[in-house]
Amino acid sequence: MSAVTDPGERTFLYAIAVSLVLHALLLFAVPGLKEGKRAAEPPGALVARIAEPPSAPAPAPAPKEPVARPLEPPKPRVEPPPKPTPVLTPSPIAERAAEPAPAPPPSAEPAAPAASAAGPVAKTEAQPGPADPDSGSLRDYEGRLSFFAARYKVYPRVAVDNAWEGNVEVMMVIGANGVLRSISVRTSSGYQVLDQQAVEMFRRAKPLVPIPPALAGREFTVTRWVSFGLKEGG
């Protein structure tokens, strides 16, 4: 082996030798240090270890696509059956009021005397015509009015206690529009309490009796009598 004469090479060789020595020392010293550290650790000491990172969660399943269902045809709308219209049955009073009063048969005219050949022709006198048809309607209206007024007839207690009796004539004026224009006592019974009772009877009965067609649209007067007697029961 030739001697190294170059100072640079000699320095390089020294460096390599020192490096080898240091490596050898480390190889023998490191295991002893680890054993000493393990012996120095007290029992029950907590040892920290690096845990493995948790695995990534499994991907959630993809949502199922909704299955398209065929559209159902719209149900036909069922209309409720129409309600039956109530049939209004006219009352017997209204039917009787609507019927015109029968006209009385015309009176037979007397036969004219035969004219003589020699003398003048005899003249016939004018005979009265048929009765006014409105008079029958008025009588029918007055009869119905008295019929309904009797429902409201009450014998006043003071008249019973004092044995008061009498007849009252009531007069009513019906306007062209069918409204009661006035009602008054035409003939008094002599007792005011009986007169007032008679007036009240016809005042309450008037709305219940329809105006006959023959009298509609005109003004007319109605007069009726009311009798108060204790033997008749009022």
C-alpha positions as CSV (number, residue, x, y, z in Angstrom):
1,M,0.0,0.0,0.0
2,S,1.4,3.3,-1.0
3,A,1.5,6.2,1.4
4,V,-0.8,9.0,0.9
5,T,1.1,12.1,0.4
6,D,-1.7,14.5,-0.8
7,P,-3.1,16.5,2.1
8,G,-6.6,16.6,0.5
9,E,-6.8,12.8,0.1
10,R,-5.6,12.3,3.6
11,T,-8.3,14.6,5.0
12,F,-10.9,12.7,3.0
13,L,-9.8,9.4,4.4
14,Y,-9.9,10.7,8.0
15,A,-13.4,11.9,7.4
16,I,-14.5,8.5,6.2
17,A,-12.9,6.7,9.1
18,V,-14.6,9.1,11.6
19,S,-17.9,8.5,9.9
20,L,-17.6,4.7,10.2
21,V,-16.7,5.0,13.8
22,L,-19.8,7.2,14.5
23,H,-22.0,4.7,12.7
24,A,-20.7,1.8,14.7
25,L,-21.3,3.7,17.9
26,L,-24.8,4.5,16.9
27,L,-25.6,0.9,16.0
28,F,-24.6,-0.3,19.5
29,A,-25.8,2.7,21.5
30,V,-29.4,3.1,20.1
31,P,-30.7,-0.4,21.2
32,G,-29.4,0.2,24.7
33,L,-31.1,3.6,24.9
34,K,-34.4,2.0,23.9
35,E,-34.2,-0.7,26.5
36,G,-33.3,1.9,29.2
37,K,-36.3,4.0,28.2
38,R,-38.6,1.0,28.4
39,A,-37.2,0.1,31.9
40,A,-37.6,3.7,33.1
41,E,-41.3,3.8,32.2
42,P,-43.5,3.2,35.3
43,P,-46.1,0.5,35.2
44,G,-49.5,1.7,34.1
45,A,-48.1,4.6,32.1
46,L,-50.2,5.6,29.2
47,V,-48.6,4.8,25.9
48,A,-49.8,6.8,23.0
49,R,-50.1,4.9,19.8
50,I,-51.0,6.3,16.5
51,A,-54.4,4.9,15.5
52,E,-55.1,4.1,12.0
53,P,-57.4,6.6,10.3
54,P,-61.0,5.4,10.1
55,S,-62.1,4.1,6.9
56,A,-64.2,6.3,4.7
57,P,-68.0,5.6,5.1
58,A,-69.6,3.7,2.4
59,P,-71.4,5.8,-0.1
60,A,-75.1,6.1,0.4
61,P,-77.2,4.2,-2.1
62,A,-78.6,6.3,-4.8
63,P,-82.2,7.1,-4.4
64,K,-84.6,5.1,-6.5
65,E,-86.2,7.0,-9.3
66,P,-90.0,7.1,-8.9
67,V,-91.9,4.9,-11.2
68,A,-94.1,7.0,-13.4
69,R,-97.7,5.9,-13.0
70,P,-100.3,6.4,-15.7
71,L,-102.6,9.3,-15.0
72,E,-106.1,8.2,-14.1
73,P,-108.9,9.7,-16.2
74,P,-110.9,12.3,-14.2
75,K,-114.1,10.9,-12.7
76,P,-117.3,12.3,-14.1
77,R,-119.0,14.7,-11.8
78,V,-122.4,13.4,-10.6
79,E,-124.9,16.2,-10.3
80,P,-127.4,15.8,-7.5
81,P,-130.9,15.2,-8.6
82,P,-133.0,18.4,-8.7
83,K,-135.2,18.9,-5.8
84,P,-138.9,18.5,-6.6
85,T,-140.8,21.8,-6.7
86,P,-143.5,21.8,-4.1
87,V,-146.9,22.1,-5.5
88,L,-148.9,24.7,-3.8
89,T,-152.5,23.6,-3.2
90,P,-154.8,26.6,-3.2
91,S,-156.9,26.9,-0.1
92,P,-160.7,26.3,-0.5
93,I,-161.2,30.0,0.4
94,A,-159.0,31.2,-2.4
95,E,-160.6,28.9,-4.9
96,R,-164.1,30.1,-3.9
97,A,-162.9,33.7,-4.1
98,A,-161.5,33.1,-7.6
99,E,-164.7,31.6,-8.9
100,P,-167.0,34.3,-10.3
101,A,-170.4,34.5,-8.7
102,P,-173.1,33.0,-11.0
103,A,-175.2,35.6,-12.7
104,P,-178.9,35.3,-12.0
105,P,-180.9,34.2,-15.1
106,P,-182.6,37.0,-16.9
107,S,-186.2,37.6,-16.1
108,A,-188.6,36.6,-18.8
109,E,-190.1,39.5,-20.7
110,P,-193.9,39.6,-21.1
111,A,-195.1,38.9,-24.5
112,A,-196.3,42.0,-26.4
113,P,-200.0,42.1,-27.1
114,A,-201.0,41.4,-30.6
115,A,-201.7,44.5,-32.6
116,S,-205.1,44.8,-34.0
117,A,-205.6,45.7,-37.6
118,A,-207.6,48.7,-36.8
119,G,-205.9,50.1,-33.8
120,P,-202.3,51.3,-33.1
121,V,-199.5,49.0,-32.0
122,A,-199.2,48.7,-28.2
123,K,-196.0,49.9,-26.7
124,T,-194.0,47.6,-24.3
125,E,-192.5,49.0,-21.2
126,A,-188.7,48.8,-20.5
127,Q,-187.9,45.9,-18.3
128,P,-185.0,46.0,-15.8
129,G,-181.8,44.2,-16.9
130,P,-180.0,41.4,-15.1
131,A,-178.7,42.1,-11.6
132,D,-175.2,43.7,-11.3
133,P,-172.7,40.8,-11.1
134,D,-170.6,42.8,-8.6
135,S,-173.4,42.5,-6.0
136,G,-173.0,38.7,-5.9
137,S,-169.3,39.1,-5.3
138,L,-169.8,41.6,-2.6
139,R,-172.3,39.4,-0.8
140,D,-169.9,36.5,-1.0
141,Y,-167.1,38.6,0.3
142,E,-169.2,39.9,3.2
143,G,-170.2,36.3,4.1
144,R,-166.6,35.2,4.2
145,L,-165.6,38.2,6.3
146,S,-168.2,37.4,8.9
147,F,-167.2,33.8,9.0
148,F,-163.5,34.6,9.8
149,A,-164.5,37.4,12.2
150,A,-166.5,34.9,14.3
151,R,-163.2,33.2,15.1
152,Y,-162.0,36.3,17.0
153,K,-165.3,36.9,18.9
154,V,-164.8,37.2,22.6
155,Y,-167.5,38.3,25.0
156,P,-165.8,40.9,27.2
157,R,-165.7,39.9,30.9
158,V,-167.0,43.3,32.1
159,A,-170.0,42.9,29.8
160,V,-170.7,39.4,31.2
161,D,-170.4,40.6,34.8
162,N,-172.8,43.4,34.1
163,A,-175.2,41.4,31.8
164,W,-174.6,43.8,28.9
165,E,-176.1,42.7,25.6
166,G,-176.6,44.4,22.2
167,N,-176.0,44.4,18.4
168,V,-173.2,46.4,16.7
169,E,-173.2,47.4,13.0
170,V,-169.6,47.7,11.7
171,M,-168.8,49.6,8.5
172,M,-165.5,49.1,6.6
173,V,-164.2,51.0,3.6
174,I,-161.9,48.9,1.3
175,G,-159.6,50.9,-1.0
176,A,-158.9,50.2,-4.7
177,N,-155.6,48.6,-3.7
178,G,-157.4,46.1,-1.3
179,V,-156.2,47.9,1.9
180,L,-158.6,48.7,4.7
181,R,-159.0,52.4,4.6
182,S,-161.3,52.9,7.6
183,I,-163.4,50.9,10.0
184,S,-165.9,52.3,12.4
185,V,-169.2,51.6,14.3
186,R,-172.2,52.6,12.2
187,T,-174.8,51.5,14.8
188,S,-173.7,51.2,18.4
189,S,-174.9,48.6,20.9
190,G,-174.9,51.2,23.7
191,Y,-171.8,49.8,25.3
192,Q,-168.4,50.9,24.2
193,V,-166.7,47.7,25.2
194,L,-169.0,45.7,22.9
195,D,-168.5,48.2,20.1
196,Q,-164.7,47.9,20.4
197,Q,-164.8,44.1,20.4
198,A,-166.9,44.1,17.2
199,V,-164.5,46.4,15.4
200,E,-161.5,44.3,16.5
201,M,-163.1,41.2,15.2
202,F,-163.3,42.5,11.6
203,R,-160.0,44.3,11.7
204,R,-158.3,40.9,12.4
205,A,-160.4,39.0,9.9
206,K,-159.8,41.4,6.9
207,P,-156.3,40.1,5.9
208,L,-157.6,36.5,5.8
209,V,-160.2,37.1,3.1
210,P,-159.0,37.9,-0.5
211,I,-160.6,40.5,-2.6
212,P,-162.9,39.0,-5.3
213,P,-161.7,39.6,-8.9
214,A,-164.9,41.4,-9.7
215,L,-164.2,43.9,-6.9
216,A,-160.5,44.3,-7.5
217,G,-159.2,47.8,-8.5
218,R,-162.2,49.6,-7.1
219,E,-163.2,51.1,-3.7
220,F,-166.3,49.6,-2.0
221,T,-168.0,49.6,1.5
222,V,-168.9,46.6,3.7
223,T,-171.4,46.7,6.6
224,R,-171.8,43.8,8.9
225,W,-173.7,43.1,12.2
226,V,-172.3,41.5,15.4
227,S,-174.7,40.3,18.1
228,F,-173.7,39.9,21.7
229,G,-176.1,37.9,23.8
230,L,-175.6,36.1,27.1
231,K,-178.1,33.3,26.3
232,E,-176.3,32.6,22.9
233,G,-172.9,32.2,24.6
234,G,-171.6,35.4,23.1
